[in-house]
Amino acid sequence: MIALVDCNNFYASCERVFNPNLEGKPIVVLSNNDGCVIARSNEAKALGIPMGAPVFKYKKLIEAESVHVFSTNFALYGDMSHRVMSILREYSKDIEIYSIDEAFLELEGGSDHKLLKLIREMRYIIKKHTGIPVSIGLAESKTLAKVATHIAKKNPIHEGCFILRDKDKIDRELSHLPIGEIWGVGRKTTQKLKMLGVKTAAQYRDLQEGFVLKEFTVVGLRTQRELKGKAAITFASSENPKKAICTARSFGSMIRDYEYLEQAVATHCSTCAVKLRKQHSYASAMMVFVHTNSFRKDLPQYKRNIIVKFPVTQNTLYLVKRAKEALRTIYKPGYQYKKAGVILMDLQQDTALQIDLFTQNKANESEQSLVAAMDLINDKYGRNTVKLADLGLKNKHMLNQDKKSPNYTTNWDDIIEIKD
């Protein structure tokens, strides 16, 4: 059986954990640079604030309804996600972290009564230990687990947990589920299916497999089989390392100064290097890119990237050096830059590392020790407690986050004090 655990209104829930006065009040969380709404509490949804809305367009409504507005706090949300996922690992060795607030688990079979008791316990423990409410759906395929979780979340009678295994129950739920709400069915596919008279998940499930394969390829066929309760979408363990690692950000204000642009690239590269070591990988290629603001038609436009190759490494000092060299190659003065990024590519695991016998690129022991010490200190005291001077002291390239909550769980200075 496959369970899908979905954190309810995750970003808003994270804010409520450390500020209980927000319970029952409308909350929105904004995108990078506080531009658009990327998360809403149920109360904010009820006010008609749509996902992706430019916040300035709803300023009057936000003020009139006393909506609480927060900048994204990735340090807080990431740490809270890690805590939830750590609890889930106590219930299953096979876990696929699908997103920051969702994870699939493989659970042993049993009666519905036994399984319902188990997932209710999971939900209770997560809430007790983290303060995050979750919904859990259980079925024999990922797609049906998605459907089950949707039911668990939307219908209060199920108290956040729902099992979708009984045939009659599956038929009933799929017959009411609009085709566009099936996991993996996009807008264009939805339009095509509606033109064919297919409006519900049940109708799609009951199509001839040969017709589905011809019209919607093997991807559509997998989805159909999943709706039949056959596990057709591969269960990917969260232990599988990423094939590329990217860090890119839009700047809070456009940058003209090369020094600040270089600091941004160095910062992104350093972040990538930390992620690289955490998944026990080495990189042998890197892309560095920069571009101006394409929405500012009144300004000259420039976009460029470059790929550099090098012997396998995971050393921050070496990677930052190469990233800076790459930036110097593609940088052009006279432009106002809005975004920069770094992608580490051609990754290899340390267990299957292919070393270049003709190039001496091993970092010396002092550099290896330095990088390891930095990781230990930053893991304990918070990101960038210790960092390279290349990352700079003036964070002009950082995001606008005027409404960010404290880093309650990752910064000693932000830990809540309880007083008598």
N, C-alpha and C positions, 0 to 999 in steps of 0.2 A: 504493500500500500504506500501511496505517496501523499505526504502532507504538505500543504503550502501554508506557511506562517507569514501573515501580512500585518505589519505594525499600522495601527489606525492613525491616520493624519499625523504621520511620524514627526515631522519638523515641529508642528504645533504641540504635539504631545511632549516632545523633549523640553520645550519652553515651559510647559505646565508642571513638569516634574519638579523644577526648582522654583516655581512661582505658582503655588496652588491657587492664588487669588484669580488666576486666569481661567480656572475651570468654569465651563459654561459660557465663556465670553468669546466673541469673534476674534480670530487671530489670522493674520496673513504673514507669510514669509516671502521676502523679496529676493530676486536674482542678483547676480554679480552687479555691483555698482548701484544697487537699490533701484533697478529699472522696472522690472515686471514681477507680477505675483507668480510664484512657483509652488506655493503650498497654502492651503486654506483649512481652517477648522470647519466642522459642520455648520457652525453658527455663521461663519463668513460666507459659506456656500449659500446658505438660506437667504442671505442679503442680496444675492445675485452678483457677487463678485466672481468673474470667470477666471479660470486658469490662464495664465499668460497675459493677463490684462496689464497694460502700462499703468503704473500706479498713479500717475498724475491725472489720468482720466477719471479715476474714482476717488480723488482726494476729498471732494465734498461729502460723498457717501461715507467714506472712512471716518471723517471728522464728525459727521452727524450721528453716526451709530457707535461712536467710541470704539472703533476697531483697533485692536492692538497690533502694531506693525513692527516686525523684526527684520533686520538684515540676516542673511544666511550666516550661520555659525558652524562651519564645517568641522571644526575641531570638536565641538560638543556633539553634533549629530553623528560624526564618525565614531566617537568613543562610545556613545550610547548604543549604536548599532553593534559595535564589537561586543558589548556586554550581553546584548540579546542573543547574538549568534553563539557566544560562549555557552550560554544556558542550553541552547538547542543541541549543541554537540554532546551534552550529557545524555541526550535521549537517542541520538543516532550517530554512528560513525560516518554515514553517507549523507552529507549535507551539501547542497548547492546554493551558494549565496547568489541570488538572482539580481538583487539590487540592494541599496543601502537599507531598505526596510522590508525586504522579502527574501524568503529562503525556502527551498524545497528540501524535504527530508524523506528518506526511505525508512518505513517502519515495518516491523514484523506484522504478519496478519493476525487475525483473531476475530472474535465476535464484535458486532457493532457496539455492544454494551461495554466490552473491555476497551476497545479503541476510543470510544467517546470519553470514558473515564480518564484515559491516558492523555488525550489532547486537552481536556479540561484542566488536568493537573499542570500541563505545560503552560497553559495560558495563565493560571493562577501564580505559578512560580515566577514567570516573567514579569507579571505585574507587581508582585511582592518585592522582587529583588531589583527591579529597574524603574518601576513606576510607569512603564510603557504598556498601554492596552493593545492587545493583538486579536486578530481573527484567524481561525484555523479551519481550513477545509481539507477533507481527507477523501481520496478516491483512488481508483486503480490506474490512473494516468495523470500526467501533469495538467492537461487541458481541463479534464473534469475536476481536478483539485482546484484549479482557478475558479471554475464555476461554483464549486462548493464554498470556497472562501468568500466569494461575492455574496452568496446567500447568507453565510454566517454573519457577514458585516452589515448587510442591509436589513435583515429581519431580526429585531430584538428578541423574539421568542426563542431563538436558538442560543442566546447568551454567548455569542462569539465563536461557537463551534458547530460544525455540520459535516456529516458523513454522507457521501453520494455514491452508494454502491448498489442499492436495490434497484432492479431494472425498472419497475413501475415508477419509482421516484425519479430516476434519471429521465425517463420518457416525459414525465410531467414537467420537470424543470427545463429540459431542452426545448420543449414545445412552446414555452413562454419566453425563451431567451432570444432576443433579436440577433440576427446574423452578424451584425456589426460589432457585437460585444464579445464574440468568441476570441479568445487569446490567439494572436497570430493572423487574424483576418483583417487586412488593411482596408483603407477607404475604397481603392479602386476595385479590389476583389468584392467588396460589399456591393458596390454599384452593379457590377457584372452579375452577381448572384441575384440581386433584386430584379434585374431585367429578365432573368430566367425564371422568375417566380419563386425563388428561394428566399424566404424572409426570416426563417427561424433556424436555430441550431439543429433541431430535430430533422427538419427538411434537408439540411445539408448532410447530416449523418446518413440519411436514407437514400442518397443519390447512388447510382451505380459507380463502383470504384473506377472502372475503366474510363467513364466519362469525366470523373474528377481528375484523374491522372492526365487526361488529354487536355482539359481546359485550365487546370490550375497547378499542373506539374506535381512533382513528388512532394513538394512542401504542402500543397493542399491535401494530398492523399494522407500524409502523416497526421494532419489535423483531423481529418475525417476518422481515421482509425483511432485516434485518441478519444474522440467523442463516443466511439463504440466501446471504450474501456480497455483498449489495447495500448500498452505503453510503446509508442512509436517515436517519441522525441527523446533523444539520448539524455541520460542523467549525468550531468557533468559535475564531478566532485569539485568542491571549492579549493581543493588542494592543487588543482591543475594550474600551473603558472601561466601568466599572461604572455602572449606572443609579442607584444609591444607595450611600452609604457610611455604615456603622454602626460605632460603637464603644460597647460596653456591658459592664459588669463587675459581678459580685456583690462586695460588700465583705467584707474579712476578718473584720470584726465589724460589727454593726449600728450605724448612725450616728444620733445624736440631734441633734448640733451642726450648725446650718445652714452654718457656715463650712466644715466638712469636706465636706459635701454639695456645696456650691458649687465647691470645689476639684476634686472628682471630675468634675463636669459640665464644668468648664473644661478639665480634662485630656483627657477624651474628645473634646471639641470640637476641641482643638488637634491631637489624633491624626488625627481625620477631615480636618482642613484640610491636614495634610501629605500624606495619601493623595490628597486632591483635586488638589493641585498636581502630584503625581507622575504622575497620569494626564492632566494638562493640561486639567482641567475647572474649571468655575465652578458654584457652587450658587446657587439663588434661593429655597430653602425649607429649613426645618430642623424636625425633631421632637425635643423634649426630653421624657424620661419618667423617672419615679421610681416605685418601689413598695416595699412592706414585704415581710416574709417570710411568704408564704402558708401555709407549713408550721407557723408558730407560731400555732396557733389560740387560744392563751392571750393573745395580744396584739392590740390594735386594728389593723385592716387599712385600707390606703389605697393606691390605684393611680391615677395620673393622667398624661396626656400632653398636649402642646400643640404645634401646628404654627404656626410664624411664617414669614412671607414677607418678602422683601427684594430689592432690585436685585442682579443677578448679582455675585458676588464670590468670591474665593479667599483673602482676607486673614484670617489668623489673628486679628489684633487685633479686627477688626470682628465676626467670627463668634463669638468668645468673649464679646464684649460682649452680643450678641444672645442667646446661650445663657444667660447669667446673668440677663438680663431675663426670659426665658421661665421659668427656674426659680423666680424670685420670684413669678411669676404662679400657679404650680401648687403651690408648697410649702405645707404645713400643719404647724404645730408640734404637738408632743405625740405624734409617731409615731417608731418606730424603723425607719429605712430600710435596706433590704438591697441594693438595686440601683438604678443610674441609667444612663442612656444617651443618646446623641445620634445622630441620623440626618440626614445631609445629603441633600437630595432635589432634584428638578427640575434635574438636572445638564445642563450644556451644554459641548461641547468648545470650546476657544479658537479653533478653525478655523471654527466656525459660531456665533459668539457673537452673541446678540441683545441689544443694549444699550438700556436705557430712556433715551430722549432727554430725558425730563422730570424725571429725578432724578439729581442729582449724587452718585454713590456711589463714585467712583473714589478709592481710597486715595491719599493724597498721596505724593509721590516718596520722602520720608524713610521712611514706613511700608513702602512696597514694597521699598526697599533693606534695611530692617531685617529683614523677613520672609525675603528672599532670603539675607541673611547668616546668619540663624539656620539655614536649611536647609543651607547649605554647611558650617557648623561641626558641626551634628548628624550630617550624613552622614559626615563625616570622623572625628569623635571619639566618636560614639555618641549615641543618642537622649536628648534632654533634657539634653545638656551645657549648652546655653543654652535657657532657657524663660521664659515670661511669669511674672511674680510672682503672677498670678491662680491658677496651678497649685499654689501653696503650697509650703512647705518641710517641713511635717509631713505625712507620707504616711499618715495614719490610714485613708484610704479604700482603700489598696492591699490586694492579695490576701495571704492567708497562704501563704507559700512557704518553709517552714522547711527544705526539703530541696533547694533549687534549686542546680544546679551553676553554676560561674562562667560569665560571658559571654565565653568564650574568644576569640571572633572579632570582638566588637563593643565591647569595653571594654579600653583600654590596660592598666588595672590588673590585668586577668584573663588577660593573655597568658602562656602557659606559658614559664617560663625553663628553658633547657637549660644545665646546668652540667657542667664537666669532672669 
